[in-house]
Amino acid sequence: METRFLELTEYKKNGKIGPEDEAKLQEAAGILRAGGLVAFPTETVYGLGGNGLLKEASRSIYAAKGRPSDNPLILHISDMKELEPITREIPHRARTLAEHFWPGPLTMILNKAEIVPLETTGGLSTVAVRMPEHEVARRLIALAGVPVAAPSANTSGRPSPTTAAHVREDLEGKIEAILDGGPSGIGLESTIVDLSGEEPVLLRPGAITAEMLEKALGERVLLDPALEKPLDPSVHPKAPGMKYRHYAPKAPMVIIQGKEGNFAGEELLRVEEAVDRQVDRSLEDGKRTALICSDESLSYYQKRYEGPLAKGQLILRTMGTRNREESIAHNLFSVLREMDEVQAEYIVAEGVNTEAIGYAVMNRMKKAAAQQVIYV
C-alpha cells in the first residue's frame, strides 16, 4: 500500500488552516468515510483514525498497529451534538466534565449505543469518547461526518508518536495517509475516566489530573488498581494502555525514583548515586548504555561520565526540567523512541516528581520499564 503524506504547510507555519490545507483535509476525510485509515495530529499524540462506525475500519486499525483486538479504541468527535448518537445516555457527570474540559485531553467511558460496533470497543458494552482540542483534528472529524476511532498512530507497544515522522517510521505502507500538522503539544495521551458505573474511576492519568476532575465534579474520583500494578491477564481492559506492554524501547529499562519524589537535597544525592551504580554495572558488562535524566542533573552526569561519553559507550539524554513537568511530558516519547535509534542495550532513567502531570509521566515511564523501579 502506498501511504499519502499530506503536509499542512500553512497550519505548520502560522497555526491556521489555509485553503491548500483544507483541500488535504477534505481528501483525508474522504478516505475515512470510505473505510480507510488516516494518521492525524492531536494536542496529545498523533492518532490513527478510522471510521468508528465501520467494524471493518476498526479491524484495519488493529491490523495496522499489530494491536490486540480486546484493547478498546477511542471515538473522537468534533461537537457535543455528536455524542448522543453513540451513547445510550449522557450522565450528568459527563456533561459537567465536558463543560470543563472539552475540547481537550480528556476521554470519558460511557455506555455505548447499538450503532457503535463491538469491534470498535474491544467487545465491551462501553465506549471511550474524546473531543480533541487540536484544530486540525476537529476539522478532519467534522469533514468526515463520522466519529473517528483513533488509538495512537504507532506500532503497538512502541512509544507513542508525537510527530508525523514517528508515524511514518511505524506505519508507512500500512495505512492510506498521514496528515503532518507539526509536533503534538502535550506529548502524553489523554486522561481516561470511567463514568459508566456508580462512581467515577480514573483509568489512565494525563494532563487532566484526578484533582482537576474532583474539583469539577465535587466528588472523589477513584483510582483504578491497574495504575499501580499490572492488570490481571484474565481481566478485559476498559481503556487503552491498561493491560498490554506500552511505550517501551527495545532495550530493558530501569527507573531510579526517590521515595519522597521531591528530587532535592539528600534524596537527589541518593538518586544520582543509585543511577551511577546501575550505569557503572552496565558499562562494566560492556553494554551500550543510555542514561535519561532531567536538565538539572545533566552537568553532574556529564562530568561523572566524561570518558564513556567521549568514547561513545554512554548515551546521555535529557527529558526536560523538573521545574516544569510539562516539558518532560512533551519530550518523553521522543526520547524513548531515540533509544532504539542509538541502539541502546540498557537504559537507566531518573524518575520524576509525581505531582500534577508528573503522575502521568511516571505512569508511562513505569510501563516502558515493565515496572522495574528502584526506590531510594
N, C-alpha and C positions, 0 to 999 in steps of 0.2 A: 504494500500500500504506500502511495506517495502522500506525505504529510504536507499540507499547505502551511507556510509560515507567513502569517499576516501581521505585519508590524504596524502599530497605531502611531504613526510618526508624529502627528500633531499633538496627540494626547501626551506622548512622552516628552514633547518639547515644552508645552505650556499648561498641561493638565486639563485641557478642554478637548472634547471630541469634535474633530473637524469633518468636513464633507468627505474626504477620502477615507478617514477612519470609519465614518458612518457606512460607507459602501462595504467596507470589510466586515463590519459588524452585521450588516444585512446578509452577507454571504455566509458568515458563521451561523447566524440564526437559521438560515435555510438548511444548513447541514444538520442542526439539532432537530428541527421539525421532521426531517426525513429519517431520523433514527441514527445519524452519525454522531461521532464524538469530537468535541472541541475543548481544548485546554484554554483557560482564560484566567486573567488576574483577578484577585480579590484583595481586600485590605489585610487578610490574614496570610494565606499562601495561595499558590496557583491551584485552581480546581480543574478536574477532568469532567466536563459536562456531557450529559446525555439527556434525552427526553425522559423525564422521570415517570411518565405515564405509559411508556412502552417497555414491556418486560424484555424485549429483545435488546433495547438500548442499554438497560441495566446489566444484562448478561454480557454485553460487549465491554462495558466498563470493568467488570470483574476480570474478564479475559485479558484486556489490555494491561491491567495492573498486576495480574497474577494474584488477585485478592481472593481470600476465602469467601464463598457466597453467603455465609451466615453473618458477615460483617456488614451492618447496615450502612446505607448511603444517606446523605443529607439532601433534602429537597431545597432548592434555592428559589425564592420568589422575589418579585420586584415591587410589590404593593400589598397592603393588608387585604385588599379585596380578593387576592389570590389564595389566601389562607383557608377560607371557609370551604371551598370545594374539595380540599384534600384532607380535611379532618372531620371527625364525627361531631365534634363540638369544640368551641374555643373557650376554655375555662377562664374565669376572672383573673387568675394569676398570669395567664398567658397575655391577656390584654394589658395588664399592668406592666409586665416586663417589656412588651412591645413598645408601649408608650415611652419607657425609659431608655431602651437600648437598641431599638430598631429604627432605621437601618444601622447595623453594626455587627460586631463579632460575637453574637450570641445565638446558639442553636437551642431550640426547645423541642422536647419529646412530647408528642400528643397522640391521642388515639386516632388512627387513620380512617379515612373514608374508603369505601369499596373501590373507588376509581384508582387508588394507588396500588399497583401490583405488589405482591409479596416478594417478587424478585428485587424490587427497589428497597424494601425494608428488611431484607435478610430473613424473610419468613415470619416477621413479627407483626402483631396487630397494631403496633405503634409506628409513628413516622417522625423523623427528625426534620425540622424546618428552620431555615435561616433566611433573613433578608439582608444581604450584604450591603455595606456602605459604599463600596467602590463603584464609581460612576459607570465604568466600562461593564462591570458585571451586571449591574441593574439594567443598563440599556440592552445588553445582549439578551437577558431573560425576557424583558418586555417585548423585544422584537421577535423572539422565538414564539411567544404566546403560550408557552407551556412551563410548568415547574421544572427546573433543571436539576437533575440528580448529579451531585458533584462531590466525590471524595478528593483528596489531594492528588495532584497530577504527577504521580511518581510511581515507580515500580514498588509494589507492596513490600514494606519492611525497611525501605531506604529512607533517609532523611527527606522530609517534605520539601517541595520546590518553592523557592522564593523569587526565582527569575525564569523567564522563558527559556533561557539556555539550560537550566536544570531540567525543565520539561523535555526539551529536545534530546538531551542526553539519555533520558529514560524511555521516552515514548515515540520518538521519530520512527516512522514506518509502521506504527501500530494504531494510529488514530488519523482522522481526516484533516484536522487543522489545529494550529497553535496560534492564539492571539497574544502578541507581545505588547503589553501595556506598561513595561518597566518593572522595577522591583516591587515586591509587596512591602507594605509599610510596617505592620506589626511583626510578622515573621513567625508567629505561632498560630496553630489552628484555633477555631472558635471555642469559647466556653460552651459546654453542653449541660443543660439542666433538664431533668426528667419531671414533667408536670402531669404525667398520666396516672399517677396514684394519689393517695390521700395527702402525702407530704412532698414538698419539692426536694429533689435529690441532685446534688452536683455529681455528674458522671465524668466530666473532663474539665480541668481548670484552664483558664485562658486570660485574656486581657480584662474581661468582666469577672471580677473576683466574687467569691462567696459572700464577702462582706458587702459588696455593692448590691448583690441580689437580695440579701437580707434587708438592707436598708430600703430598697424599693418595695419589697413585699410586706415589710413589717412583721416578719416571722422568721423562725430559724430555717436554714437550709441544711439538710443532712448531707454528709459526705459519704459517697459510695465506698465500701471497703476496698474495692479494686484500686482506689487511689493510693493505698499504702502497701498493698501486696498483690501479687499476680492473681488474676481471676481464675477460679477453678476451671479446668479444661471441660468439665461437663456442663458449665453454665453458658447459656446463649447470651452473647453480649447485646446490650440495648443500644449501644452507641459505638461509633468508630474509635479505635485506639484502646479499647478496654482489655482485649484478650490476647491479641497476637503481637509478635515482635515488631517493634516500630522504631523508626528514626535512627536505625543502627548502621554505623560504618562496618566494614568487613572485619576490621581488627577488634580483638577484645578490648574492653574499656573499663577502667575503674575510676570512681569518683572519690575524692577526698573532701569530706564535709565536716565543718566544725559542729560540735554538739549544740552550741548555743545559736549558731547560724548568724553571728554578727560580724565575723571576719575582722576583728580588731584586737589589738594588744596581744595577750598570750595565746588566744585562740588562733589568730593569724599565724603566729610563730609555729604553733603545733601543726597547722595545715601545711605550711611551707616545708616543715621538716618531714612530715609524712609523705608529701609529694616527692621530696628528694629521695627518700628511701625507695619508693616504688620506681622512680626513674633510674636511680643508680642500679637497682637489681635488674631492670630490663636491659640497660646498656651493657651490664656485665654479661648478660646472657647473649649478647650480640644481636639484639633485636633493634630494628629501625623503630625508634620510639618517638611518639608525639606527646607534647605537653600543652594542654589547653588551660589558659589562665585568664585572669582579669587584667585590665590595664594597670591596676595598682601594683600588681606583683611582677610585671614584665621585667623591670630593670633588675630585680633580685635574681630572677632565673637567668637572665642574660649574662649576668656576672658569674653566677654559680656554674653555668654550663658553657662558658665561653669556648672551651676546647671542643666538646662534642658538637656544638653548633657550627663551629668553623669547619669541622671535618664532615659535616652532613650526617652525623649519626643521630642527631636530635632535631626534631621539627618543633618549633615553638610558635604557637598561635594564641592571639587574644580574642575573647568574645565580646568585650566591651567593658564598661566601667561599673563597679559595684554601686557607685553613687547614683546610677540611673539604670535599673534593671531592664528598662525598655530597650536599651542599646544591646544588652545581652540577648534578649528575646529576638531582636531583629537579626542578629548575626549568627545565632546558634546553628541553624540548619545548614547555612553556607559553610561554616567551619567544619561541621561533621561531614559534609559531603567532600570537603577538601582532604579529609583523612584518607579517603580511597585514592584520590588523585596523587597524593605524595607517597602512597604505598606504605602507610604506617603499619607496623606489625603489632604494636601495643600502644595503648592510649591512656594517659593519666590526665585527669581533669580536676581542677578545683570546682567545688560546689559553689552555690550562690546563696545569698540571703533569701529565705523562703517567705518573706512578707510580700504582699501585693502580687504583681505578676511574676515575682521570683518563685512563688509556689508552682506556677505553671511551667516555668523554665526547669525547675528541678524534676517535675513530673516527666518531662520529655527526656531529660538527661538520664534519669534512672532507667527509663525504658531502653534508651540507646545502650546503656551499660548492663542490660539484663539484671538490673537491681544490685549490681556489685558496687556497694558503697562502704567506705571505711570512715567511721566516725571517730574524731579525735578531740 
